[in-house]
Amino acid sequence: MWDPGLYLRYGDERGRPFGDLLARVGATEPRVVVDLGCGPGNLTATLPRRWPGARVVGIDSSPQMVAQAQQLRTGDGSAAASPGALDFAVGDVRDWSPGPDVDVVISNATLQWVPGHEELLVRWAGELSRGAWLAFQVPGNSDAPSHRALRAVAASAQWPAELAQAVAPRTVPDPVQYARLLTGAGCTVDAWETTYLHQLPVEGATHPVLTWMEGTALRPVRQVLTDGDWAEFRDRLTERLAEAYPVHGDVVYFPFRRIFVVATVA
């Protein structure tokens, strides 16, 4: 289960790659814009301002996230947009196909959760109309100290067997591999990677990298463990994170690598 509140604790840091991705999308007057894996919708809700003539649709597999996003559509959220321009729905990206009027597809930090998403990208490229845009970014940090620490703690035999699968590395292609894949599917491709240096403030007793991970990478771990095991797991992981990401003054420096792809259907 996704928790919108946990996810949005570092909303600015998680939102910056979305803006960097959009900056390379050159669509001017798209008819329909789809955000796959829209999460709580705070970033999707900015799209009607970028493309005021478009219908914007956000899709996410989490009912909790979509419920949060719906508040933006009804005007109860801080990023409210015109109800006629913005819609949200629960759906699985693996089952999604673009309609003939979809001119822009965006996916922000979602496809890393989908095994075999390369096949989806090729299918979407074949189904989109000529001139349509397909833009996505995925974390490329499966070998970062944070994730190595996570797997090291999870390796203890005391945890349930299914925990190993929950923390298995979610590797993704590099920019060259994505570029070759989508060029072969008939697209013109712009691909790159960026390592952001997030300066996470230290607030309270919880290590900020642990707080970050609770919104994403630790979500499947929490689902596996009992309350007691979860508390112990957090304590052990905190020890390792404190070593890997020491506090400097009142911040922790947290490098985070991301991979970006913007493709145009030729």
C-alpha positions as CSV (number, residue, x, y, z in Angstrom):
1,M,0.0,0.0,0.0
2,W,1.3,3.4,-1.0
3,D,1.1,6.3,1.5
4,P,0.8,9.7,-0.2
5,G,1.9,11.5,3.0
6,L,5.1,9.6,3.2
7,Y,5.8,10.0,-0.5
8,L,5.3,13.8,-0.4
9,R,7.6,14.4,2.6
10,Y,10.3,15.2,0.0
11,G,8.0,16.6,-2.7
12,D,10.3,19.2,-4.0
13,E,13.2,16.8,-4.4
14,R,11.0,14.1,-6.1
15,G,9.4,16.8,-8.3
16,R,12.5,18.3,-9.7
17,P,13.2,15.4,-12.2
18,F,9.7,15.8,-13.5
19,G,10.4,19.4,-14.4
20,D,13.7,18.5,-16.0
21,L,12.0,15.7,-18.0
22,L,9.2,18.0,-19.3
23,A,11.7,20.7,-20.3
24,R,12.8,18.4,-23.2
25,V,9.3,17.6,-24.4
26,G,8.5,19.8,-27.4
27,A,4.8,19.2,-27.8
28,T,3.0,22.4,-28.4
29,E,-0.8,21.6,-28.6
30,P,-1.3,18.0,-27.6
31,R,-4.9,16.7,-27.5
32,V,-4.5,14.2,-24.6
33,V,-1.6,14.0,-22.2
34,V,-1.3,10.9,-20.0
35,D,0.8,10.6,-16.9
36,L,1.4,6.9,-16.1
37,G,2.1,6.3,-12.4
38,C,0.9,9.7,-11.4
39,G,1.1,9.0,-7.7
40,P,-0.7,11.7,-5.5
41,G,-1.2,13.8,-8.6
42,N,0.6,17.0,-7.4
43,L,2.9,16.9,-10.5
44,T,0.2,15.8,-12.9
45,A,-1.9,18.8,-11.8
46,T,0.8,21.2,-13.2
47,L,0.3,19.8,-16.7
48,P,-2.9,21.8,-17.6
49,R,-0.9,25.0,-17.1
50,R,1.8,23.7,-19.6
51,W,-0.8,22.6,-22.1
52,P,-4.1,24.4,-21.3
53,G,-5.9,23.0,-24.4
54,A,-5.2,19.4,-23.6
55,R,-7.1,16.8,-21.6
56,V,-4.7,15.5,-18.9
57,V,-5.2,12.0,-17.5
58,G,-3.3,10.6,-14.5
59,I,-3.2,6.9,-14.0
60,D,-1.9,5.0,-11.0
61,S,-2.3,1.5,-9.6
62,S,-2.7,2.7,-6.0
63,P,-6.3,3.6,-5.0
64,Q,-4.8,5.5,-2.1
65,M,-2.7,7.7,-4.4
66,V,-5.6,8.2,-6.9
67,A,-7.9,9.2,-4.0
68,Q,-5.3,11.8,-3.0
69,A,-5.0,13.0,-6.6
70,Q,-8.8,13.3,-7.0
71,Q,-8.7,16.1,-4.4
72,L,-6.7,18.2,-6.8
73,R,-9.4,17.7,-9.5
74,T,-12.2,18.8,-7.2
75,G,-10.4,21.9,-6.0
76,D,-9.7,20.6,-2.5
77,G,-6.0,20.5,-3.0
78,S,-3.3,23.2,-3.3
79,A,-2.6,22.5,-7.0
80,A,-6.2,22.5,-8.2
81,A,-6.8,22.7,-12.0
82,S,-9.8,23.0,-14.2
83,P,-11.9,19.8,-13.6
84,G,-12.6,19.5,-17.3
85,A,-8.9,19.4,-18.1
86,L,-7.7,16.9,-15.4
87,D,-8.8,13.4,-14.6
88,F,-7.4,10.6,-12.5
89,A,-8.1,6.9,-12.6
90,V,-6.9,3.6,-11.1
91,G,-5.1,1.4,-13.6
92,D,-2.1,-0.8,-14.3
93,V,0.4,0.6,-16.7
94,R,1.0,-3.0,-18.0
95,D,-2.6,-3.0,-19.3
96,W,-2.6,0.6,-20.7
97,S,-2.7,1.4,-24.4
98,P,-2.8,4.9,-25.9
99,G,-5.9,6.0,-27.8
100,P,-5.5,7.7,-31.2
101,D,-5.7,11.2,-29.6
102,V,-2.9,10.7,-27.1
103,D,0.0,13.0,-28.1
104,V,2.1,12.9,-24.9
105,V,2.9,10.1,-22.5
106,I,4.8,10.8,-19.4
107,S,6.0,8.4,-16.7
108,N,7.9,9.7,-13.7
109,A,9.7,7.2,-11.4
110,T,7.3,4.4,-12.2
111,L,8.7,2.0,-14.8
112,Q,11.4,0.7,-12.4
113,W,8.6,-1.1,-10.6
114,V,7.5,-2.9,-13.7
115,P,9.6,-6.0,-14.7
116,G,10.1,-6.2,-18.5
117,H,8.9,-2.6,-19.0
118,E,11.2,-2.4,-22.1
119,E,8.5,-4.5,-23.9
120,L,5.9,-1.9,-22.9
121,L,7.9,0.9,-24.2
122,V,8.3,-0.8,-27.6
123,R,4.6,-1.5,-27.7
124,W,3.6,2.0,-26.8
125,A,6.0,3.4,-29.5
126,G,4.2,1.2,-32.0
127,E,0.8,2.3,-30.9
128,L,1.3,6.0,-30.6
129,S,0.6,8.3,-33.6
130,R,3.4,9.8,-35.6
131,G,4.8,12.8,-33.8
132,A,3.7,11.8,-30.4
133,W,6.0,12.1,-27.4
134,L,7.0,9.4,-24.9
135,A,9.0,10.8,-21.9
136,F,10.0,9.0,-18.8
137,Q,12.6,8.9,-16.0
138,V,13.6,6.1,-13.7
139,P,15.9,5.9,-10.7
140,G,19.2,4.4,-11.5
141,N,20.4,4.0,-7.9
142,S,20.0,0.3,-7.2
143,D,23.7,0.1,-6.3
144,A,23.7,3.2,-4.1
145,P,24.8,2.9,-0.5
146,S,21.2,3.2,0.6
147,H,20.1,0.2,-1.3
148,R,23.2,-1.9,-0.5
149,A,22.5,-1.2,3.2
150,L,18.9,-2.2,2.7
151,R,19.9,-5.6,1.1
152,A,22.5,-6.2,3.8
153,V,20.0,-5.8,6.6
154,A,17.5,-7.9,4.8
155,A,20.0,-10.7,4.3
156,S,19.5,-11.8,8.0
157,A,17.9,-15.2,8.3
158,Q,15.6,-13.9,11.0
159,W,13.3,-12.2,8.5
160,P,10.5,-13.9,6.5
161,A,11.7,-15.6,3.3
162,E,9.7,-13.3,1.1
163,L,11.7,-10.3,2.3
164,A,14.5,-11.2,-0.1
165,Q,12.2,-10.8,-3.1
166,A,10.9,-7.5,-1.7
167,V,14.4,-6.0,-1.7
168,A,15.8,-7.5,-4.9
169,P,17.6,-5.0,-7.0
170,R,15.4,-3.2,-9.5
171,T,17.9,-2.6,-12.2
172,V,17.1,-0.6,-15.3
173,P,18.8,-0.1,-18.6
174,D,21.3,2.7,-19.0
175,P,20.6,5.7,-21.4
176,V,22.4,4.0,-24.3
177,Q,20.3,0.8,-23.9
178,Y,17.1,2.8,-23.8
179,A,18.1,4.9,-26.8
180,R,18.9,1.8,-28.9
181,L,15.7,0.2,-27.9
182,L,13.4,3.1,-28.8
183,T,15.4,4.0,-31.9
184,G,14.9,0.5,-33.1
185,A,11.1,1.0,-32.4
186,G,11.1,3.9,-34.9
187,C,11.6,6.9,-32.5
188,T,14.0,9.8,-32.4
189,V,15.5,9.6,-28.9
190,D,17.1,12.0,-26.4
191,A,18.5,10.1,-23.4
192,W,20.7,11.2,-20.5
193,E,21.4,10.6,-16.8
194,T,21.7,13.0,-13.9
195,T,22.9,12.5,-10.4
196,Y,21.1,15.0,-8.1
197,L,22.7,15.9,-4.8
198,H,19.8,16.3,-2.4
199,Q,20.6,18.1,0.9
200,L,18.1,16.5,3.2
201,P,17.5,18.4,6.5
202,V,17.8,16.6,9.8
203,E,14.5,16.9,11.6
204,G,14.0,14.9,14.8
205,A,15.6,11.5,15.5
206,T,14.9,9.7,12.2
207,H,17.7,9.7,9.7
208,P,16.4,11.6,6.6
209,V,17.5,8.9,4.1
210,L,15.4,6.5,6.1
211,T,12.5,8.9,5.8
212,W,13.1,9.1,2.1
213,M,13.2,5.4,1.7
214,E,10.0,4.9,3.7
215,G,8.1,6.6,0.9
216,T,9.4,4.3,-1.8
217,A,12.0,1.5,-1.4
218,L,10.9,0.4,2.1
219,R,7.2,0.2,1.2
220,P,7.3,-3.5,0.2
221,V,9.5,-4.3,3.2
222,R,6.8,-2.8,5.6
223,Q,4.2,-5.0,4.0
224,V,6.2,-8.2,4.8
225,L,7.2,-7.5,8.4
226,T,5.2,-7.5,11.6
227,D,5.2,-4.3,13.7
228,G,7.9,-5.6,16.0
229,D,10.1,-6.8,13.2
230,W,9.6,-3.6,11.3
231,A,10.8,-1.5,14.3
232,E,13.9,-3.7,14.6
233,F,14.5,-3.6,10.8
234,R,14.3,0.2,10.8
235,D,16.8,0.4,13.7
236,R,19.3,-1.8,12.0
237,L,19.0,0.0,8.7
238,T,19.3,3.4,10.4
239,E,22.7,2.3,11.8
240,R,24.0,1.5,8.3
241,L,22.5,4.7,6.8
242,A,24.1,6.9,9.4
243,E,27.5,5.4,8.4
244,A,26.9,5.8,4.7
245,Y,25.3,9.2,4.9
246,P,26.8,11.1,7.9
247,V,25.2,14.4,9.1
248,H,27.1,17.6,8.2
249,G,25.8,20.5,10.2
250,D,22.1,20.1,9.9
251,V,21.9,18.2,6.6
252,V,22.7,14.9,5.0
253,Y,24.0,14.8,1.5
254,F,22.1,12.2,-0.6
255,P,23.3,11.6,-4.2
256,F,20.6,10.2,-6.4
257,R,21.1,9.0,-10.0
258,R,18.2,9.1,-12.4
259,I,17.9,8.2,-16.1
260,F,15.8,10.2,-18.5
261,V,14.4,9.4,-22.0
262,V,12.4,11.6,-24.3
263,A,11.3,9.9,-27.5
264,T,9.4,11.2,-30.5
265,V,7.6,8.7,-32.7
266,A,8.9,9.2,-36.3
